[in-house]
Amino acid sequence: MEVPVVTVTVLPLATGADDAQEQAGQAAGWIEDNWSTWLTTGLQVLLVVAIAVVLRALVRRAITKLVDRMSRTGRRGFDVTPLGGLLVNAERRRQRSQAIGSVLRSVASFVILGTAALMVLGTFKIDLAPLLASAGVAGVAVGFGARNLVADFLSGVFMIIEDQYGVGDVIDVGSASGEVVEVGLRVTKLRGDEGRIWYVRNGEIKRVGNMSQGWATAGVDVTVPADADLDTVRATLTEVGEGLGADQAWSEVLWGPVEVLGLDSVQLDSMVVRVAARTMPGKAAGVERELRWRIKRALDAVGIRVVGGPATQAEEDGDPTAGMAAPSAYASTVSPQSIAASPIPSANLSK
């Protein structure tokens, strides 16, 4: 009887174990060969990020302190005179300082973080030339498409830095006028006379007329008859101006005496006398209304009529037909003019 032979093959198992061991050894060797590079790269990245974060925080803090110091210095410089205290109020200083600080901090953060990002990419051996070229092309395309936005932003920055106007000023920008409610880097918000809000893009503002800086002028034109006594008119207007200046309610608004400048124009039936006064910014309209009120009452008291007022009694009692035209001669059919203008009768051809 033959005994069966059982053969057990273990070579594949041994081969698989050897391959696994070999792969593990290769991986360990690869890690051992490159771990120093990884560590160096990681430390470089961490160092760049840490320096960028610290530098950004220091720069932002320095900008904040610088802006606060400029605001305090400007406040001390302007508050020396009453005019300076009126020109720059607390809200205007605060908003201007915040806007300038925000722009400077944003620019500093963009430069520092952008430089750090490029340095991190360079640490990983990434070629930055194609990336920078693509970014340049994309930047040109975006800048061309958003040129209006860039123009608005830059115009807003220079308006704030140059302090062309601020919150509370009454300005005229051509397309709209009113009191400045908010000054932004892209849009300026105005409130018009009727209460409507105007949003004006800073890039569209070509010229600015600020009626709240320095001082304002209140001017009133007084029209009197041509036969009025000029000395009496001047004396009456001078007395009105002195009375307005002596009034405590208006003395703080007036920054100068009310002056009678003289004859502004002379017509056949009237004369125009100019009265002016220097006032606080934004208060000229109120002073003009008060001057008109007092001038009218004073002239009525001395018997001088303001031209353009109600008709006098003599004019009302005049001939009502004085302004009518004479009747035409052609209205009558028997008048010589009508007979001469009548057509010639046609001749009788039957004879």
Secondary structure, DSSP 8 states (H G I E B T S, - for coil): ----------HHHHHHHHHHHHHHHHHHHHHHHHHHHHHHHHHHHHHHHHHHHHHHHHHHHHHHHHHHHHHHHHHHHHTTSHHHHHHS-HHHHHHHHHHHHHHHHHHHHHHHHHHHHHHHHHHTT--HHHHHHHHHHHHHHHHHHTHHHHHHHHHHHHHHHHT---TT-EEE-SS-EEEEEEE-SSEEEEE-TTS-EEEEEGGG----EESSSS-EEEEEEEEEETTS-HHHHHHHHHHHHHHHHH-HHHHTTBSS--EEEEEEEE-SSEEEEEEEEEE-TT-HHHHHHHHHHHHHHHHHHTT---TTSS--HHHHTS-TTTTS----GGGSTTSHHHHHHS------TT-
